[in-house]
Amino acid sequence: MGFERFIAVRYLLARRKQTFISVISLISVLGVGLGVAALIVVLGVMNGFSNELRDKILGVNAHVIVGATSGGFADYEQTAETVRRVQGVTGVMPFIYSEVMCSTPHGVKGAALRGIDPERAPEVLNLGEQMVQGSLQALTEPGEYPGIILGQDLADRLGVFSGRTINLLSPSGQSSAAGFSPKIKIFRVVGVFESGMYEYDSSLAYVGLPAARDLLGFGGELVTGLEVRLADVYQAPQIGEAVLERLDPSRFYVRNWMEMNESFFSALKLEKTAMSVILVMIVLVGSFSIITTLIMLVMEKTKDIAILISMGAQAHNIRNIFMLQGTIIGFVGTGLGYALGLGVCFLLDRYQFIRLPGDVYYLDHLPVQLEWLDMGLIGVAALGLCFLATLYPARQASRLEPAEALRYE
């Protein structure tokens, strides 16, 4: 295939009278390159967005939640030990959940209150790694007022920081001679966390289990449920079923993080698929440019093709010349696209120069994560489309009759 490759390269780098064809070849290369680069960047951002959100969601929430059908249960130690014996479970923590109203002289804001065990929390949550003020263990320190940990945006909204006090109003209230009245309790801010997700940082507050029971009026050792952490987050459905098999289904229910966020991650997957289809069209446009280039080249090189056939070149030799030319355009364009796309992804990941408003999006920057499978599929798709684009022009060139081509020369 030596002379075929030589002629294909010479035609591709044609000069003088074929300058216009060379320009179209360059446009074809750029079209394929831009399409590949756009695919790499968009899929990298979509993967990074999905994985970053998953990590942030699982940093604040458990992989599996065991709850009581009656609203709460007191024998949580025995239940936690049963759950802990299930293969794949790495941590179990009791929790209390309720919605409260937070108030300070600077403002009022509703919040989701979670009562946790600070000793067991590191087994289940990444809260300790997200602290920007104070510490998780400060919830257990004795003081005039029980401790509370707030999200960064919630603390900013209320104008408080570590050491300041805050009033919590419980919706459950308390009954008195005058009738029903809300219960208000003072807490001392002992820490502030920042998960990176505005939804959590603006609405979550953590207190110890005893303080949560006192505020909400829970008697005895009552808790809302158990938070469970797994060794493999993608085994949550199977392990959740195994946990439920060991418990009484009439008393308990089990939910995993996939169920609780199914619609959200399904929407992300659909967006990724839609964007991929749209961007493949860009590569398809580049491949059509290759067809145009080769057809014009066949028309321009009719005499050359006839002379080659007259000198003994076979039909498959002529076909290979033009297929090689289109394939070279595809390889060069795909390589250029990889270089451009990977370069943009590196800059986005390294410098994070595109910032997002945290109160609108879940993240404050564009995360990037490249997956080898996506990179391979992009390359195969681009080269496949470029190769298919060479078939028709190459076939037409190989069917050229020398006598007809040289009749009017």
Salt bridges, closest charged atoms under 4 A:
GLU52 OE2 - LYS56 NZ 3.79
ASP55 OD1 - ARG54 NH2 2.97
ASP75 OD1 - ARG251 NH2 3.14
GLU77 OE2 - ARG120 NH2 2.49
GLU81 OE1 - ARG84 NH1 3.37
ASP117 OD2 - ARG120 NE 3.28
ASP214 OD1 - LYS183 NZ 3.64
ASP214 OD2 - LYS185 NZ 2.80
GLU221 OE1 - ARG213 NH2 3.59
GLU227 OE2 - ARG114 NH2 2.26
ASP304 OD2 - LYS301 NZ 3.87
ASP364 OD2 - ARG355 NH2 3.65
ASP364 OD1 - HIS365 ND1 2.81
ASP374 OD2 - LYS272 NZ 3.48
GLU404 OE2 - ARG407 NH2 2.91
